[in-house]
Amino acid sequence: MGIRTEYFAAPSDEVAATALRTPGGPADPDQRTDLPRFDAVAVPSMDPFVMLGGLAGALSGRPYGEVTAHPRHGTLVCSGGDEGPWIVTVSQTLADDLASAAPARLARVAREWHATATPAVPPRQLAAALLPLAALAARAADQGYGLYCWTSLTE
């Protein structure tokens, strides 16, 4: 069993919670418009708890325990039950750090983070995941939105 993660932007926890009713995840198209319901990116190698905590520490230079103690780090917004899906928050500090990071900095962070990432992920894979996530964070910042993670178990 694996885990599927999609990060998405929403204006509030209440609006983010509506993604729970989207069976295919936040990027699933609305049947009326054929457009995605949310601005979202799939980042399969990055869970919203451990991996995102490592990323937050690598980007900010702060200890893992400090960044994961943030009240919005992985806070449950809503749950679909024991097997998900679940929607959790991404701290605004991390969202801001991602939004302001240039691609060269993201590549450098991926190389540094690689040494401590749990589970171990190759630096190129980390960098490839960070670019779309940072772009999403920048678009969310432009709109005054927060970042969220939709997570579901996979077989």
N, C-alpha and C positions, 0 to 999 in steps of 0.2 A: 504494500500500500504506500502511496506517495502523497505529496501535497501539491496543490495547484495554487498559485498566488497571482493575483492581478492587483496592481496599484491603480488607484483612480482618484480624481479630484471631485470634490463636492463642496457646496457652500456651507453645509452644517452637518452635524451628526444625524439630525432628523432626515435630511435628504439622502445622506449616505446610507442610512438604514433601508431606504427603498430598494437599494441594489440587492437586498436579500431576496426580493421577489422576482429577481431576474435569474431564471434557471441556469443560463449559460455564463453568468458573471456580468460584471458591469459593462464590458465592451459588447455584450450581446445586442444586436440591433432591435430597435423598437419596430414591431411589425407594421405599424401605421406609416412610419417614415423611412424605414430601412436604414436609419442612422444609429450609431451606437448611443446607448442611453447615457453613458458617462465617457469623459475623456479618460482612457485607461490604457495601461501597458501591462502585458504579461511578463513577469520576471520570475521564471520557474525556479531559479537557483537561490532565491532570496526570501526566506521566511521573515515575517514581521517582528520576530522576537529576538532570537540569537543573532542571525545574520544582519538584521537591520541595526541591532545594537552595536555590532562590530563595525558596521559602516559609519554609524554616528560617531563612534569613538575615533575612527581613522580620519574622518573629515574634520572633526573639531579639535582633535588632539587631547580630548578629555578621557578619563578612564571609563572602561566599559560599565562598571557599577554605577557611575555617576549618570551616564547618558540613559541607562536602562531604568534608573530611578525616576526619570522625568514622568510626571503624572499622565502625559499623553502618549508615552511609549507603549504601544501594543494594548491600549485600553479597549476592552470589548464594548462595541457600540450595540451590536445585536447578534443573535445566534439563531441558526436554523436547527439546532439540536445537537446531540452528542456527535453526530457525524458531519455537522456543518450544513451549509457554509456558515462562516463567521465573518464579521466585519469588525476590524480594529483600527484604531487611530495610528497615525504617524505623527511624531512630535513636530511642532511648528519649527523648532530649532533645527531639526534635521532637514525639514522641507526647505527652509531658508538656505541652509548650507548647500544643499543640492542645487537649488535654483541659481545660486551665485557662482557655482564652480564651473570653471572653464574646462573644456575637454582635456587639455593637457594635465590639469590638476587631478581630474578624475582618473586618468591613466596612472598618474603617480600614486594616488591613493590606492588604486587597485593593486599595484605592485607591492606597496608597503603592507596593505591589509592581507594580502595573500599569505604572508608568513604566519598570521594569527587566525585566519578565518576558520571557523568551525561550522560545518564540515569544510575540509580543504577544497578550494575551488581555484582552478588555474587563473592567473592574472588576466589573461586575454578574455576569458569568460566573464570575470568580474567587471572588467572595463566595458565589455559589450552590454552587460546588464545595466551598468550605471548611466550610460549615455541616454537611453530612452527614459530612464527614471528621472534623471536630472532635467530633461526637456519637459517632462510632465510637471515636475515641481515648478519650473519656470512659468509654464502656462497657468498653473494653479495660482501662483503668486500674482501674475498679471490680473487675474480675476478676483483676487482676494479669497480664494478657496483654500481649503485644507486638503491634506493627502490622507488617504485611507487604504487599507489592504483588505481585499476580499479573498478569503482562503477557503479551500474545500479539499476534502480527501479525494484521492483518485485510486483507481485499482491498477 
